[in-house]
């Protein structure tokens, strides 16, 4: 059926049939769009998963690199100190750095404001209103 024949048959078709055709076409269009969105989402999730895995691998490799740097520092200090003392000095420096980072982190967390202060105030007002009190 050509486009001209299709238009001609639509001009003579009853209104109910036209509404049915439009509903069917709209339903097919929505179904196709949903399938396209699903395919796009699958691809996006697949890429995000791969990216997350690569970030994890980078973290593990960086951890091994840090371990190698620590071993290098111990070996370098072992040239001037006994090996056990060099290891103890490097471990002590790492522990001091860890404690400093923990204390700074604790300070930042303590100074952090509540995530949604306006929402918390609104909830308190709603509770008071529900109890029959005015804010």
C-alpha positions in Angstrom: 0.0 0.0 0.0 1.4 3.4 -0.9 1.3 6.4 1.2 -1.3 8.0 -1.0 -3.5 4.9 -0.7 -3.0 4.8 3.0 -4.1 8.5 3.4 -7.1 7.8 1.1 -8.1 4.8 3.2 -7.7 6.8 6.4 -10.0 9.6 5.0 -12.8 7.0 4.6 -12.1 5.0 7.7 -14.5 5.4 10.7 -13.3 7.5 13.6 -13.2 4.5 15.9 -10.7 2.8 13.6 -8.6 5.9 13.4 -8.5 6.2 17.2 -7.6 2.5 17.4 -4.8 2.9 14.8 -3.4 5.9 16.7 -3.5 4.1 20.0 -1.7 1.1 18.5 0.9 3.3 16.8 1.4 5.2 20.0 1.8 2.0 22.0 4.3 0.7 19.6 6.2 4.0 19.7 6.4 4.0 23.5 7.4 0.3 23.6 10.2 1.0 21.1 11.4 4.0 23.0 11.5 2.0 26.2 13.5 -0.8 24.5 15.9 1.9 23.2 16.3 3.3 26.7 16.9 -0.1 28.2 19.6 -0.8 25.6 21.3 2.6 26.4 21.1 2.0 30.1 22.6 -1.5 29.7 25.5 0.0 27.8 26.0 2.8 30.3 26.0 0.3 33.3 28.4 -1.9 31.5 30.8 1.0 30.9 30.4 2.2 34.5 31.1 -1.3 35.8 34.3 -1.6 33.7 35.4 1.9 34.9 34.8 0.9 38.5 36.8 -2.3 38.1 39.7 -0.4 36.5 39.6 2.1 39.4 39.8 -0.8 41.8 42.7 -2.3 39.9 44.5 1.1 40.0 44.0 1.2 43.8 45.5 -2.2 44.3 48.5 -1.4 42.0 49.0 1.9 43.9 49.0 0.0 47.2 51.7 -2.4 45.9 53.7 0.7 44.7 53.4 2.3 48.1 54.6 -1.0 49.7 57.6 -1.0 47.4 58.4 2.6 48.3 58.2 1.7 52.0 60.6 -1.3 51.4 62.9 1.1 49.5 62.9 3.6 52.4 63.8 0.8 54.9 66.6 -0.5 52.7 68.0 3.0 52.2 68.0 3.6 56.0 69.5 0.1 56.5 72.7 1.5 54.9 73.2 3.8 57.9 71.3 1.9 60.6 70.7 -1.7 61.5 68.0 -3.2 59.4 65.6 -3.7 62.3 66.0 -0.1 63.4 65.4 1.1 59.9 62.2 -0.8 59.7 61.1 0.5 63.1 61.9 4.1 62.0 59.9 3.8 58.8 56.9 2.1 60.6 57.0 4.9 63.2 56.8 7.6 60.6 53.9 5.8 58.9 52.1 5.5 62.2 52.5 9.2 62.9 51.2 10.1 59.5 48.2 7.7 60.1 47.4 9.3 63.4 47.6 12.8 61.9 45.3 11.9 59.1 42.8 10.3 61.5 42.8 13.4 63.8 42.3 15.7 60.8 39.5 13.5 59.6 37.8 13.4 63.0 38.0 17.2 63.1 36.4 17.6 59.7 33.6 15.1 60.6 32.9 16.9 63.8 32.7 20.3 62.0 30.3 19.0 59.4 26.8 20.4 59.5 23.8 18.2 59.3 23.1 17.2 55.8 19.6 18.8 55.5 19.1 21.3 58.3 16.1 22.9 56.6 14.4 19.5 56.2 15.1 18.7 59.9 13.5 22.0 61.0 10.5 21.3 58.7 10.0 17.9 60.2 10.1 19.3 63.7 7.5 21.9 62.8 5.3 19.2 61.2 5.5 17.1 64.4 4.6 20.1 66.6 1.7 21.0 64.3 0.5 17.4 64.4 0.6 17.6 68.2 -1.5 20.8 68.0 1.2 23.2 68.9 2.2 26.2 66.9 5.9 26.7 65.9 
